[in-house]
Amino acid sequence: MSGNRCVMIPEVGEVLRFEPFRIGAEKWRDGIVVRSPNWLGDAVMSLPALLQLKSLLPEFCGLFVVCPRGIAPLFRAMACVDRVIPVSNPHAFLSSEERQAVKRLLPGVGVLFNNSFRDALSLKLARVPMLFGAQARNRGWLLKRSYAFPKRRTAELNRPHQAAKYMAIAEALGAAPWDGVLPEMRDLTGREEMAPELADLLGKERLLAVAGGAAYGAAKRWPAPSFRSVAERWIREKDGFVVALGSKGERPIAEEILAGLPSDRVWNGSGRTSLEELMLILKHSAMCVANDSGVMHLAALLGVPGVAPFGSTDPIATSPLSGRWRIVFDKQECSPCFRRVCPKGTRECFRSLTPEFVWEVLKDLPPRH
């Protein structure tokens, strides 16, 4: 058992300070357009900065978000967002129709929460006068101001938190510091439109959500048998119900987690829910155990307490935005390595993060209600 094993309470920490750039009221035109990150987890971490930017806008100006079509429901659920422009291919230039949609909104300011040169040029072609974002990929000449952040270092815990990077850009434009309150979400009801089995799931008490996948790669994934052990104890000791969540490609992981558990106490939702339905399931969950993933970040946003085993990624830089979560981590000489597959093939960083340890952390969390 490693002496480095620890339990951490997430915190965003310090926000870097940049030279302020004040924008006159007339320069905003009809508002600000933000190009979101492409990944769900990163998109959730950008939400506090969106809230800050909204409060910065003059009256009658709007906050508009350009994002991949797959995560558009997240931003549509945000009360602070006035318009969402979904893009069909987030790894290509905006189409002429997408550029026209941006242009018609008449934003005076654009903020890039990704590092893409292509998106900076697309917003310029959409006639957004002033662009702001991180220094990346030789796009500085397209930006009114660009901001340099420390490079990520392997085998070290890195600051600032990813959310703090987005906040630093918002504060450089004059926004007030984030007060720690998560953005308000619009009503997520809609059970009447769901499949009967999914609607029935939302009526379960003591629902534990588990997410054993992680899109980035296997090195981020706590072993499926460990998830199964925690799920089994939840069913036995809490008289609870377990739902496994994830993408269609992660369905085999969910099947492995649920194998052998009572069929009337589990449901495999991997690849079977829309993002809206995923949010509803998490909103109705009592607790969550998840890898460093979009599900982890989304659950934290929705007020669900939970535990996240971290392995190859950084618990300082990408922790969930909620003090109701606990991170379990065992710092190794090589971690965080940020690799998709463990170079040693051992995933030593997970060895001491036993199901028994995670269960003890989980059951000590304050209940949601």
N, C-alpha and C positions, 0 to 999 in steps of 0.2 A: 504494500500500500504506500503510495507516494506521500511524502511530507509536504508536497506542494499543493495537494488537493485543498480547494477552498470553496466557500459559498460567497457570492458577491451580490450586492444590491445594485442594480443598474443606476447609473447617473450620466447625464450628458456632459457635465463638467464645464470647463472654461471655454469661452468663445473667443476666437482670435479677433483682434481689433485691426481694422484697416482705415486708411484715410477716408473720412466721410465724403460722399458725393451728394450734394443737395440738388434736388430736382424741383424746379419751379412748378407751380400749379398748372400752368399752360403746357408744360412739356409732357405731362401725362397723357394728353389728348383724352381718349375714352377709357384709358386704363392700362393695365400691365398684363403681358402674356408670359407665362412660365412654361418652359419645356421641361417636363418631368423626367426623372430617371426612368429607365426601362423596366427595372426589376421591382416586383411588388414590395419587397422589404425596404428597398431604398426609397420608393415612393412614399411609404408610410413615414420614414424618417424625415422626409422633406416637409411634412404637414405643419409642424410648428413654424417653420419659416414662411410657409404660405399664409398662415394666420397673421404673422407679423407684417407681411407685405400688404395684406388686406387692410389692416389698421392704418397703414401709411397712406393709403389712397385718399385723394380728395373726394368730397361728396359727389355722387353721380358717376364715379368711375368704377369700372368693373375689374374683377380678377378672373383671368382666363387661363385655362390650362390646356396645353398640347401634350398628349400622352399616347402610348400604345393602346390600341382598341381593347386589349384584354384586361387592362387595369382601369379603364374609363369609369366603371361603376364605383370605384373607390372615390374618385374625385367628384362624381355626381352626388355622392352621399355627403360630401362636405358642405356644410352650410355657408362657409366662407367663399366658396367657388361659385362664380356667376355663370360661367359657360365652359363647357368641355369640348375640345376638338380632338376626336380620336383619329389616330393615324393607322392605316392598314399595314404598313411595313415600317417598323421603327428603326430599321437598319438601312433605310434608303432616304434619299431626298424627299421632302414633302412633295406630294403630287400637286399639280396645278390647282386642283379643286381644294386641297388642304391649304395651300398658300392663299388662295382667294378667301377661304373661310377666316383665316387670320387677318388678312388685309381688311375685310369688311368690318371687323371689330374695332378698327382704328386704334390699336394700342400705341402709346408713345414710348413705352419701355418694354424691353424683353429681358427675361432672366433665364439663364441656362443652368439647370441643375444636373446636367450631364456634361461630359467632356468632348462632345462630338463637334468636329469641324463642320460636318455636313449640316447639322441642325442650325449652327450659327449662320451659315450661308443661306439656308432656307428661310430663316426669319428675316435676314437682310433682303432677300428677294421678295418677301411678303411686305416690304416697306415699313419694317419696324425701325424707327430712327436710332434708338440707343439700346445697345445690348450689353449685358453684364454677366460675368461668369468666371469660373476658375481658369487659370492659365493651363492650357492643354492643347496639344496637337497643332501648334503653330497657327492658332486662330486669333491671336491677340489683335491683329490688325483689323479684325471684324468687330471688336468689342470696344465700347467706350471706356470701360475699365475692366481689367482682368486681375484676378487675385491668386497669389501663390500660396499653396498649402504645403506642409511638410510631406515629403515622400514617405510612403509606407515602408516600414522596415520589417523584414522577416525575423522570426525568433525573438521579437520584442513586442511588448504591449504598446500600442500606438495611441496617441492623442493628436488632434482632437477627435471626438466622436463624430461620426458621419453627419448626424443631425446638426452638430455645432458648425460644420462647414457651411451647410445651407443657411444657418442662422447668421453666420458671419457676413455673408453676401447681403442678406436682408438688412442687417444693422448698418452695413456700409452705405446703404441707400437711405438711411435715416430712420429705420424702424426701431422701435423700443425693444429691449431685451425680452425674451420669452419668459412668461410668468410661471411656466410649468404646467399650465392647464391645457389638456389635450383639446383639439378642435371639436366643436359640436358637430354631431352627425344628424342628417335628416332622418326621418322616420324610416325604419327598416322593416316595417310590417309587410305583409304580402303572402302570408301563409295560405290564403285561399287559392292562390295561383300555383301552389306547389303540388308535386306528386304526393299521394296520400301517405306513403311511407316516410317521406321527408317531413311532412306536417306532423305526423305522429312522433317523430324524433324530437321535435321542438317542445313537445309536451312532457318529455322525460325529466324527472328530477335527478339530481346528482349525476349530471352528464359530464364525463371526462373526455376532452378532445385530445387526441394524440396525433402527432405529425412526424413520422419517422423518415420522411424524405428530405432532400435538400437539393435543389436544382443544380447547384454549382458542382457537386461531386460527392463521391463516397467518403472522402476524408472528413467531411462535415457531419457524417451520420453516426449517431449513437446506435449501437447494434439493435436490430429488430427484436431479438430475444429479450433484451433488457427492457424495451418498451412493453413487450408482452408480460413480463413479470410485474411491472407497475400496473398495467391494465388489469391483470388477474387479481392483484391485491385490492384495487379499487372496487372491483365487482364483489369480492368476498367481504372486505372489511367495511365498505361504505354502502353496500347493497346498491351499487351504482350501475350505470350504463356507459359504454365506451363507443365513441365514434372515431374512426381513423380517417384522417383528411390528407389530401394531397392531389397531385396532378394525375392524369391518366397513366403517364409513364411510371408513376410511383405506386401504382395499384399492387404490383407484386410485393412490394415492401409492406404495404398495409395488410395484404393477405397473410404474410409471414407473422406479422404482429398479432393478428387476431386468431391465428390457427390454434385450435384446441380450446378456445374460450367458449362459454355457453352461447349458442347461436341466437338465443332470445335476448341477450344482453349486449350485443355488439352490432355495429353497422359499418360497412366499408363504404365510405363516401368518396374515396379517391377517384377522380375523373368523372364523378357523377353529379357534381354540383357546379352551378355558375358561381361567379364571384359574389353576386348578391346573396345567393343561398349559403355560400361559405360564411359570409359575414353574419347572416342570421343564425346559423348553427353556433358560431363562436359566441354571439351575443347571448345565447341561451345556455352556454356551457358553464358549469360550476368552476372548473379548473382546466388547465392545459399542460401537457408535456410536449415539447417540440424542440427539434434541432434549430440552429441558427438559420432561419428561413422566413419566407413571406408570411406563413401561417403564424409563426411566433410574433412577428411585429404586428400583424393584424389583430391577433388575440389581445395583445397588450393595449392596443389602441381602443379596443372595445371593452376594456375594463376587466378582462378575465385574468385572475391570478394564475401564475404558472411557473414552471421550472424548465430551464434550457441547458442541456449539456453542451458545452463548447469544446471543440477539439482543434481542428486546423485553422479556425478563424479567431478573430480577436474580440474577447469579451469587453474590452474597453471601447473599441471603435464602433462596434455594431450591436451593442446591447439593446434590448427593447426599451421603449420610452415609458416605462412604468416602474415605480418603486414597489409594486405589488408582485413583481417577478423576482426570481432568484436564479442566478447563473451558477452552475457548478463547473469547475475548471481545474485541471491539473497541469500546471505549467511544466513543460518539458524543455530540454535544451534546444530542441528544434521547433518548438511551437510559440506562436502561431506560424505555420509554414505557408498558409494560403494556397496549398496545392489541392488539386481535384482528387488525386489519388495519393495515399500515403507513400512516400518514397521508400520507406523501410518495409512497408507491407504489414506493419504490426498495429498501427493506430494506438500506440502506447499512451497517447494523451487521454484515451478513453478508459484505459485498463482499471484505474482506481475508481472510476465513476460507476459504481455498482448499482444495480436496481434497488438494493436495500438502502444505500446512501441517498439516492434520488427520492425514494419513497419517504424517508424521514424528513427530507427538506420539504417535499410536497405537503405532507400532512400537517406540518407546522405553519403553513401559510394561513393568514387570516382568511376566513371565508368571504366569498364575494358579497353575499347579502347579509 
